[in-house]
């Protein structure tokens, strides 16, 4: 069971390694500094991701899915909404990609943006989003009314919040829906739509991931508005420096084994909210014993160990190589290579994205083959590739991010009125499943590296935003795919009718 997951993890990393190797060998013609450390870090990431997913599959998912079915059968709307909120909150707070981005944001902002508060803000927004999405499924409201209203609010807030928070807010929507969140949320949505009379699993079941990608943009902008209005920058920076000095002293007095133990303790604290939610609802509300408790316990241990290894590997492997590549590419005279690297990284990593594969296979199954999973994956991968390349161009050009995002959302809104109904929730969800725990750190490091090494760019203002581009453009390409497919089907039907009449 574990070996296929390990193989899958290395498969997920392989496209990234091949693209990096190609650029280092043929374009940059140099070996990155700290190659051994980066290689070990990438290996740790792969192993950690495999262990993490193994733990989710044997520990967290079975309990979570069982609870979703129990609540659907129980018919208690209040408890179902509470469960949806808490599942959204608890899975997001422990999301590896969000942890990495929050830590980077805290350092770059010199402590003004607090990593823990940022994670709590995003987690609260996802909890609210999942509850709202479940409410939409229960009521049967069309998804685009909610999503378009949300986009209008996001764009409106952009003109009032500090520019330092805009890119980070947009990126926050992309890092929430990944390894932990997507399978649980997708199972909850499709399960509810299947069990409620009058609901269509394709039209109503999908869309929860889109909600979880949208609301963090709103909540983080509001958080930034508060922080930059009321925090005292000098005090915050001083506190951060004091904490850093204290940490250095502690580490100098403590051996590595104890330091690693405290890191592991921190990870346990991150996973704890998920466990509290699941076991509370299992024993206090459903009032049934957890099936296969020893197996579940092992799964929880694997989740903790895998998450810990993953975070350690990120700091050793993906962040350094992303920053190094950005520095090397900006040193080249030809900026075209930056855009080509962004395009290739976006396309290759998305095609190997496990969350996208899972969603695409589910879509093909539920649509009875009407939507082909390989074509859907290609449409999403193309959207991500174009998004990252365009996002890299924005950083190089120094253009404000909201102009691009506003135009992008406007295109999404227009396409929503032309796309067939069945493709709309899938398109919205596609924007959330593209930014994985592997892709996010590399893309974030690339954006921050470009903003750091290009004169006149600010890492905080210009460095964030690539993930937002990677989340936005797949919605466009998938809806275009839906429009083309529907048009082709109609043409085929007309041709059959015409041939039938002629034969008569």
WOVENFEN-V771577 format. One record per pair of residues at least 4 apart in sequence whose C-alpha atoms are under 7 Angstrom apart, sorted by the first residue. I is the first residue (numbers start at 0). J is the second residue. D is the distance in whole Angstrom. If there is no record, write none. Layout:
i=I j=J d=D
i=I j=J d=D
//
This chain:
i=0 j=4 d=7
i=1 j=5 d=6
i=1 j=53 d=7
i=2 j=6 d=6
i=3 j=7 d=6
i=4 j=8 d=6
i=4 j=49 d=5
i=5 j=9 d=6
i=5 j=45 d=7
i=5 j=46 d=6
i=5 j=49 d=5
i=6 j=10 d=6
i=7 j=11 d=6
i=8 j=12 d=6
i=8 j=45 d=5
i=8 j=48 d=6
i=8 j=49 d=6
i=9 j=13 d=6
i=9 j=45 d=6
i=11 j=348 d=7
i=11 j=351 d=5
i=11 j=352 d=7
i=12 j=16 d=6
i=13 j=17 d=6
i=14 j=18 d=6
i=14 j=347 d=5
i=14 j=348 d=6
i=15 j=19 d=6
i=15 j=344 d=6
i=15 j=347 d=7
i=15 j=348 d=6
i=16 j=20 d=6
i=17 j=21 d=6
i=18 j=22 d=6
i=18 j=343 d=7
i=18 j=344 d=7
i=19 j=23 d=6
i=20 j=24 d=6
i=21 j=25 d=6
i=22 j=26 d=5
i=22 j=27 d=6
i=23 j=27 d=5
i=23 j=28 d=5
i=23 j=29 d=6
i=23 j=30 d=7
i=24 j=28 d=5
i=24 j=29 d=7
i=31 j=323 d=7
i=33 j=37 d=6
i=34 j=38 d=6
i=35 j=39 d=6
i=36 j=40 d=6
i=36 j=315 d=6
i=36 j=316 d=7
i=37 j=41 d=6
i=37 j=315 d=6
i=37 j=316 d=4
i=37 j=320 d=7
i=38 j=42 d=6
i=38 j=316 d=6
i=39 j=43 d=6
i=40 j=44 d=6
i=40 j=312 d=4
i=40 j=313 d=6
i=40 j=315 d=5
i=40 j=316 d=4
i=41 j=45 d=6
i=41 j=312 d=6
i=41 j=316 d=5
i=41 j=317 d=7
i=42 j=46 d=6
i=43 j=47 d=6
i=43 j=308 d=6
i=43 j=309 d=6
i=43 j=312 d=5
i=44 j=48 d=6
i=44 j=308 d=7
i=44 j=309 d=5
i=44 j=312 d=5
i=44 j=313 d=6
i=45 j=49 d=6
i=46 j=50 d=6
i=47 j=51 d=6
i=47 j=305 d=4
i=47 j=306 d=6
i=47 j=308 d=5
i=47 j=309 d=5
i=48 j=52 d=6
i=48 j=305 d=6
i=48 j=309 d=6
i=49 j=53 d=6
i=50 j=54 d=6
i=50 j=301 d=6
i=50 j=302 d=7
i=50 j=305 d=5
i=51 j=55 d=6
i=51 j=301 d=6
i=51 j=302 d=4
i=51 j=305 d=4
i=51 j=306 d=6
i=52 j=56 d=6
i=53 j=57 d=6
i=53 j=298 d=7
i=53 j=301 d=7
i=54 j=58 d=5
i=54 j=298 d=4
i=54 j=299 d=6
i=54 j=301 d=5
i=54 j=302 d=5
i=55 j=59 d=5
i=55 j=60 d=6
i=55 j=298 d=6
i=55 j=302 d=6
i=56 j=60 d=5
i=56 j=61 d=7
i=57 j=61 d=7
i=57 j=294 d=7
i=57 j=295 d=6
i=57 j=298 d=5
i=58 j=62 d=7
i=58 j=294 d=7
i=58 j=295 d=4
i=58 j=296 d=7
i=58 j=297 d=7
i=58 j=298 d=4
i=58 j=299 d=6
i=59 j=63 d=6
i=59 j=298 d=7
i=59 j=299 d=7
i=60 j=64 d=6
i=60 j=183 d=7
i=61 j=65 d=6
i=62 j=66 d=6
i=63 j=67 d=6
i=63 j=183 d=7
i=63 j=277 d=7
i=64 j=68 d=6
i=64 j=183 d=7
i=64 j=186 d=7
i=65 j=69 d=6
i=66 j=70 d=6
i=66 j=281 d=7
i=67 j=71 d=6
i=67 j=187 d=6
i=68 j=72 d=6
i=68 j=190 d=7
i=69 j=73 d=6
i=70 j=74 d=6
i=70 j=75 d=7
i=70 j=79 d=6
i=71 j=191 d=6
i=71 j=194 d=7
i=75 j=79 d=6
i=76 j=80 d=6
i=77 j=81 d=6
i=78 j=82 d=6
i=79 j=83 d=6
i=80 j=84 d=6
i=80 j=130 d=5
i=80 j=133 d=7
i=81 j=85 d=6
i=82 j=86 d=6
i=83 j=87 d=6
i=83 j=126 d=7
i=83 j=129 d=6
i=83 j=130 d=5
i=84 j=88 d=6
i=84 j=126 d=4
i=84 j=127 d=6
i=84 j=129 d=6
i=84 j=130 d=5
i=85 j=89 d=6
i=85 j=126 d=6
i=85 j=276 d=6
i=86 j=90 d=6
i=86 j=126 d=7
i=86 j=273 d=7
i=86 j=276 d=7
i=87 j=91 d=6
i=87 j=122 d=7
i=87 j=125 d=5
i=87 j=126 d=4
i=87 j=129 d=6
i=88 j=92 d=6
i=88 j=122 d=5
i=88 j=123 d=6
i=88 j=125 d=6
i=88 j=126 d=4
i=89 j=93 d=7
i=89 j=272 d=5
i=89 j=273 d=5
i=90 j=94 d=6
i=90 j=179 d=6
i=90 j=180 d=6
i=90 j=273 d=6
i=91 j=122 d=5
i=91 j=175 d=6
i=91 j=180 d=7
i=92 j=118 d=6
i=92 j=119 d=7
i=92 j=122 d=5
i=92 j=269 d=7
i=93 j=269 d=5
i=93 j=270 d=6
i=94 j=98 d=6
i=94 j=175 d=7
i=94 j=179 d=6
i=95 j=99 d=6
i=95 j=306 d=7
i=95 j=310 d=7
i=95 j=436 d=6
i=96 j=100 d=6
i=96 j=174 d=6
i=96 j=436 d=5
i=96 j=439 d=6
i=96 j=440 d=7
i=97 j=101 d=6
i=97 j=118 d=7
i=97 j=174 d=6
i=97 j=175 d=7
i=98 j=102 d=6
i=99 j=103 d=6
i=100 j=104 d=6
i=101 j=105 d=6
i=101 j=114 d=5
i=101 j=117 d=6
i=101 j=118 d=7
i=102 j=106 d=6
i=102 j=114 d=5
i=103 j=107 d=6
i=104 j=108 d=6
i=104 j=112 d=7
i=105 j=109 d=6
i=105 j=110 d=5
i=105 j=111 d=7
i=105 j=112 d=5
i=105 j=113 d=5
i=105 j=114 d=5
i=106 j=110 d=6
i=107 j=459 d=6
i=108 j=112 d=6
i=108 j=459 d=7
i=109 j=236 d=5
i=109 j=239 d=7
i=110 j=235 d=6
i=110 j=236 d=5
i=110 j=239 d=6
i=111 j=232 d=6
i=111 j=235 d=6
i=111 j=236 d=7
i=113 j=117 d=6
i=114 j=118 d=6
i=115 j=119 d=6
i=116 j=120 d=6
i=117 j=121 d=6
i=118 j=122 d=6
i=119 j=123 d=6
i=120 j=124 d=6
i=120 j=218 d=7
i=120 j=219 d=7
i=121 j=125 d=6
i=121 j=215 d=5
i=121 j=218 d=7
i=121 j=219 d=7
i=122 j=126 d=6
i=123 j=127 d=6
i=124 j=128 d=6
i=124 j=214 d=6
i=124 j=215 d=5
i=124 j=218 d=6
i=125 j=129 d=6
i=125 j=211 d=5
i=125 j=214 d=7
i=125 j=215 d=7
i=126 j=130 d=6
i=127 j=131 d=6
i=128 j=132 d=6
i=128 j=210 d=5
i=128 j=211 d=5
i=128 j=214 d=6
i=129 j=133 d=6
i=129 j=207 d=6
i=129 j=210 d=7
i=129 j=211 d=6
i=130 j=134 d=6
i=131 j=135 d=6
i=132 j=136 d=6
i=132 j=207 d=5
i=132 j=210 d=6
i=133 j=137 d=6
i=134 j=138 d=6
i=135 j=139 d=6
i=135 j=140 d=5
i=136 j=140 d=7
i=136 j=192 d=7
i=136 j=203 d=6
i=139 j=198 d=7
i=142 j=146 d=6
i=142 j=424 d=7
i=143 j=147 d=6
i=144 j=148 d=6
i=145 j=149 d=6
i=146 j=150 d=6
i=147 j=151 d=6
i=147 j=412 d=7
i=148 j=152 d=6
i=149 j=153 d=6
i=149 j=213 d=7
i=150 j=154 d=6
i=150 j=408 d=7
i=151 j=155 d=6
i=152 j=156 d=6
i=153 j=157 d=6
i=153 j=216 d=7
i=153 j=217 d=6
i=154 j=405 d=6
i=156 j=160 d=6
i=156 j=220 d=7
i=157 j=165 d=7
i=157 j=401 d=7
i=160 j=220 d=6
i=160 j=223 d=7
i=160 j=224 d=5
i=161 j=224 d=7
i=162 j=460 d=6
i=163 j=459 d=6
i=163 j=460 d=5
i=164 j=168 d=6
i=164 j=220 d=6
i=164 j=223 d=6
i=165 j=169 d=6
i=165 j=220 d=7
i=166 j=170 d=6
i=166 j=400 d=7
i=166 j=460 d=6
i=166 j=463 d=5
i=166 j=464 d=4
i=167 j=171 d=6
i=167 j=463 d=5
i=167 j=464 d=6
i=168 j=172 d=7
i=168 j=215 d=7
i=168 j=216 d=5
i=168 j=219 d=5
i=168 j=220 d=6
i=169 j=216 d=5
i=169 j=464 d=6
i=169 j=467 d=5
i=170 j=174 d=7
i=170 j=463 d=7
i=170 j=464 d=5
i=170 j=466 d=5
i=170 j=467 d=5
i=171 j=175 d=7
i=171 j=215 d=6
i=171 j=216 d=6
i=172 j=212 d=4
i=172 j=213 d=6
i=172 j=215 d=5
i=172 j=216 d=6
i=173 j=212 d=6
i=173 j=431 d=6
i=173 j=434 d=6
i=173 j=466 d=6
i=173 j=467 d=6
i=173 j=470 d=6
i=174 j=434 d=6
i=174 j=439 d=7
i=175 j=211 d=7
i=175 j=212 d=7
i=176 j=180 d=5
i=176 j=181 d=6
i=176 j=208 d=7
i=176 j=211 d=7
i=176 j=212 d=7
i=176 j=431 d=6
i=176 j=432 d=6
i=177 j=181 d=6
i=177 j=354 d=7
i=177 j=432 d=6
i=177 j=434 d=7
i=177 j=435 d=5
i=177 j=436 d=6
i=178 j=354 d=7
i=178 j=435 d=7
i=178 j=436 d=7
i=180 j=184 d=6
i=181 j=185 d=6
i=181 j=208 d=7
i=181 j=354 d=7
i=182 j=186 d=6
i=183 j=187 d=6
i=184 j=188 d=6
i=184 j=207 d=7
i=184 j=208 d=7
i=185 j=189 d=6
i=185 j=205 d=7
i=186 j=190 d=6
i=187 j=191 d=6
i=188 j=192 d=6
i=188 j=204 d=5
i=188 j=205 d=6
i=188 j=207 d=7
i=189 j=193 d=6
i=189 j=200 d=5
i=189 j=204 d=4
i=189 j=205 d=7
i=190 j=194 d=6
i=191 j=195 d=6
i=192 j=198 d=5
i=192 j=199 d=6
i=192 j=200 d=5
i=192 j=203 d=6
i=192 j=204 d=5
i=193 j=198 d=7
i=193 j=199 d=7
i=193 j=200 d=6
i=198 j=203 d=6
i=199 j=203 d=5
i=199 j=204 d=7
i=200 j=204 d=4
i=201 j=205 d=6
i=201 j=365 d=6
i=201 j=366 d=7
i=201 j=421 d=6
i=202 j=420 d=7
i=202 j=421 d=5
i=202 j=424 d=6
i=205 j=424 d=5
i=205 j=425 d=6
i=205 j=428 d=7
i=206 j=210 d=7
i=206 j=424 d=5
i=206 j=425 d=7
i=206 j=427 d=6
i=206 j=428 d=6
i=207 j=211 d=6
i=208 j=212 d=6
i=208 j=428 d=5
i=208 j=431 d=6
i=209 j=213 d=6
i=209 j=427 d=5
i=209 j=428 d=5
i=209 j=431 d=6
i=210 j=214 d=6
i=212 j=431 d=6
i=214 j=218 d=6
i=215 j=219 d=6
i=216 j=220 d=6
i=217 j=221 d=6
i=218 j=222 d=6
i=219 j=223 d=6
i=220 j=224 d=6
i=221 j=225 d=6
i=222 j=226 d=6
i=223 j=227 d=6
i=224 j=228 d=6
i=225 j=229 d=6
i=226 j=230 d=5
i=231 j=235 d=6
i=232 j=236 d=6
i=233 j=237 d=6
i=234 j=238 d=6
i=235 j=239 d=6
i=236 j=240 d=6
i=237 j=241 d=6
i=238 j=242 d=6
i=239 j=243 d=6
i=240 j=244 d=6
i=241 j=245 d=6
i=242 j=246 d=6
i=243 j=247 d=6
i=244 j=248 d=6
i=245 j=249 d=6
i=246 j=250 d=6
i=247 j=251 d=6
i=248 j=252 d=6
i=249 j=253 d=6
i=250 j=258 d=7
i=253 j=257 d=6
i=253 j=258 d=7
i=254 j=258 d=7
i=255 j=259 d=6
i=256 j=260 d=6
i=257 j=261 d=6
i=258 j=262 d=6
i=259 j=263 d=6
i=260 j=264 d=6
i=261 j=265 d=6
i=262 j=266 d=7
i=263 j=267 d=6
i=263 j=307 d=6
i=264 j=268 d=6
i=265 j=269 d=6
i=266 j=270 d=6
i=266 j=303 d=6
i=266 j=307 d=6
i=267 j=271 d=6
i=267 j=303 d=6
i=270 j=274 d=7
i=270 j=303 d=7
i=271 j=275 d=6
i=272 j=276 d=6
i=273 j=277 d=6
i=274 j=278 d=6
i=275 j=279 d=6
i=276 j=280 d=6
i=277 j=281 d=6
i=278 j=282 d=6
i=279 j=283 d=5
i=280 j=284 d=5
i=280 j=285 d=6
i=281 j=285 d=5
i=281 j=286 d=6
i=281 j=287 d=6
i=281 j=289 d=7
i=282 j=286 d=4
i=282 j=287 d=6
i=282 j=288 d=6
i=291 j=295 d=6
i=292 j=296 d=6
i=293 j=297 d=6
i=294 j=298 d=6
i=295 j=299 d=6
i=296 j=300 d=6
i=297 j=301 d=6
i=298 j=302 d=6
i=299 j=303 d=6
i=300 j=304 d=6
i=301 j=305 d=6
i=302 j=306 d=6
i=303 j=307 d=6
i=304 j=308 d=6
i=305 j=309 d=6
i=306 j=310 d=6
i=307 j=311 d=6
i=308 j=312 d=6
i=309 j=313 d=6
i=310 j=314 d=7
i=311 j=315 d=6
i=312 j=316 d=6
i=313 j=317 d=5
i=313 j=318 d=6
i=314 j=318 d=6
i=315 j=319 d=7
i=316 j=320 d=6
i=317 j=321 d=6
i=317 j=440 d=6
i=317 j=441 d=6
i=318 j=322 d=6
i=318 j=440 d=6
i=318 j=441 d=6
i=318 j=444 d=5
i=319 j=323 d=6
i=320 j=324 d=6
i=321 j=325 d=6
i=321 j=441 d=5
i=321 j=444 d=5
i=321 j=445 d=5
i=322 j=326 d=6
i=322 j=444 d=5
i=322 j=445 d=6
i=322 j=448 d=5
i=323 j=327 d=6
i=324 j=328 d=6
i=325 j=329 d=6
i=325 j=445 d=5
i=325 j=448 d=5
i=325 j=449 d=5
i=326 j=330 d=6
i=326 j=448 d=6
i=326 j=449 d=7
i=326 j=452 d=6
i=327 j=331 d=7
i=328 j=336 d=7
i=328 j=337 d=6
i=329 j=449 d=7
i=329 j=452 d=7
i=329 j=453 d=7
i=335 j=339 d=6
i=336 j=340 d=6
i=337 j=341 d=6
i=338 j=342 d=6
i=338 j=388 d=5
i=338 j=391 d=6
i=338 j=392 d=7
i=339 j=343 d=6
i=339 j=388 d=7
i=340 j=344 d=6
i=341 j=345 d=6
i=341 j=384 d=7
i=341 j=387 d=5
i=341 j=388 d=5
i=341 j=391 d=7
i=342 j=346 d=6
i=342 j=384 d=4
i=342 j=385 d=6
i=342 j=387 d=6
i=342 j=388 d=5
i=343 j=347 d=6
i=343 j=384 d=7
i=344 j=348 d=6
i=345 j=349 d=6
i=345 j=380 d=7
i=345 j=383 d=5
i=345 j=384 d=4
i=345 j=387 d=6
i=346 j=350 d=6
i=346 j=380 d=5
i=346 j=381 d=6
i=346 j=383 d=6
i=346 j=384 d=5
i=347 j=351 d=7
i=348 j=352 d=6
i=348 j=438 d=6
i=349 j=380 d=5
i=349 j=433 d=6
i=350 j=376 d=6
i=350 j=377 d=7
i=350 j=380 d=6
i=352 j=356 d=6
i=352 j=435 d=7
i=353 j=357 d=6
i=354 j=358 d=6
i=354 j=432 d=6
i=355 j=359 d=6
i=355 j=432 d=6
i=355 j=433 d=6
i=356 j=360 d=6
i=357 j=361 d=6
i=358 j=362 d=6
i=359 j=363 d=6
i=359 j=372 d=5
i=359 j=375 d=7
i=359 j=376 d=7
i=360 j=364 d=6
i=360 j=372 d=6
i=361 j=365 d=6
i=362 j=366 d=6
i=362 j=370 d=7
i=363 j=367 d=6
i=363 j=368 d=5
i=363 j=369 d=7
i=363 j=370 d=5
i=363 j=371 d=6
i=363 j=372 d=6
i=364 j=368 d=6
i=366 j=370 d=6
i=371 j=375 d=6
i=372 j=376 d=6
i=373 j=377 d=6
i=374 j=378 d=6
i=375 j=379 d=6
i=375 j=477 d=7
i=376 j=380 d=6
i=377 j=381 d=6
i=378 j=382 d=6
i=378 j=473 d=7
i=378 j=476 d=6
i=378 j=477 d=6
i=378 j=480 d=7
i=379 j=383 d=6
i=379 j=429 d=7
i=379 j=473 d=5
i=379 j=476 d=7
i=379 j=477 d=6
i=380 j=384 d=6
i=381 j=385 d=6
i=382 j=386 d=6
i=382 j=472 d=5
i=382 j=473 d=4
i=382 j=476 d=6
i=383 j=387 d=6
i=383 j=469 d=4
i=383 j=470 d=7
i=383 j=472 d=6
i=383 j=473 d=6
i=384 j=388 d=6
i=385 j=389 d=6
i=386 j=390 d=6
i=386 j=468 d=5
i=386 j=469 d=5
i=386 j=472 d=6
i=387 j=391 d=6
i=387 j=465 d=6
i=387 j=468 d=6
i=387 j=469 d=6
i=388 j=392 d=6
i=389 j=393 d=6
i=390 j=394 d=7
i=390 j=465 d=5
i=390 j=468 d=6
i=391 j=395 d=6
i=391 j=446 d=7
i=392 j=396 d=6
i=393 j=397 d=6
i=393 j=398 d=5
i=394 j=398 d=7
i=394 j=450 d=7
i=394 j=461 d=6
i=397 j=456 d=7
i=400 j=404 d=6
i=401 j=405 d=6
i=402 j=406 d=6
i=403 j=407 d=6
i=404 j=408 d=6
i=405 j=409 d=6
i=406 j=410 d=6
i=407 j=411 d=6
i=407 j=471 d=7
i=408 j=412 d=6
i=409 j=413 d=6
i=410 j=414 d=6
i=411 j=415 d=6
i=411 j=474 d=7
i=411 j=475 d=6
i=414 j=418 d=6
i=414 j=478 d=7
i=415 j=423 d=7
i=418 j=422 d=7
i=418 j=423 d=7
i=418 j=478 d=6
i=418 j=481 d=6
i=418 j=482 d=5
i=419 j=423 d=7
i=419 j=481 d=7
i=419 j=482 d=6
i=422 j=426 d=6
i=422 j=478 d=6
i=422 j=481 d=6
i=423 j=427 d=6
i=423 j=478 d=7
i=424 j=428 d=6
i=425 j=429 d=6
i=426 j=430 d=7
i=426 j=474 d=5
i=426 j=477 d=5
i=426 j=478 d=6
i=427 j=474 d=6
i=428 j=432 d=7
i=429 j=433 d=7
i=429 j=473 d=6
i=429 j=474 d=6
i=430 j=470 d=4
i=430 j=471 d=6
i=430 j=473 d=6
i=430 j=474 d=6
i=431 j=470 d=6
i=433 j=470 d=7
i=434 j=438 d=6
i=434 j=439 d=6
i=434 j=466 d=7
i=434 j=470 d=7
i=435 j=439 d=6
i=438 j=442 d=6
i=439 j=443 d=6
i=439 j=466 d=7
i=440 j=444 d=6
i=441 j=445 d=6
i=442 j=446 d=6
i=442 j=465 d=7
i=442 j=466 d=7
i=443 j=447 d=6
i=443 j=463 d=7
i=443 j=465 d=7
i=443 j=466 d=7
i=444 j=448 d=6
i=445 j=449 d=6
i=446 j=450 d=6
i=446 j=462 d=5
i=446 j=463 d=6
i=446 j=465 d=6
i=447 j=451 d=6
i=447 j=458 d=5
i=447 j=462 d=4
i=447 j=463 d=7
i=448 j=452 d=6
i=449 j=453 d=6
i=449 j=462 d=7
i=450 j=456 d=5
i=450 j=457 d=6
i=450 j=458 d=5
i=450 j=461 d=6
i=450 j=462 d=5
i=451 j=456 d=7
i=451 j=457 d=7
i=451 j=458 d=6
i=456 j=461 d=6
i=457 j=461 d=5
i=457 j=462 d=7
i=458 j=462 d=4
i=459 j=463 d=7
i=464 j=468 d=7
i=465 j=469 d=6
i=466 j=470 d=6
i=467 j=471 d=6
i=468 j=472 d=6
i=472 j=476 d=6
i=473 j=477 d=6
i=474 j=478 d=6
i=475 j=479 d=6
i=476 j=480 d=6
i=477 j=481 d=6
i=478 j=482 d=6
i=479 j=483 d=6
i=480 j=484 d=6
i=481 j=485 d=6
i=482 j=486 d=6
i=483 j=487 d=6
i=484 j=488 d=6
i=485 j=489 d=6
i=486 j=490 d=6
i=487 j=491 d=6
i=488 j=492 d=6
i=489 j=493 d=6
i=490 j=494 d=6
i=491 j=495 d=6
i=492 j=496 d=6
i=493 j=497 d=6
i=494 j=498 d=6
i=495 j=499 d=6
i=496 j=500 d=6
i=497 j=501 d=6
i=498 j=502 d=6
i=499 j=503 d=6
//
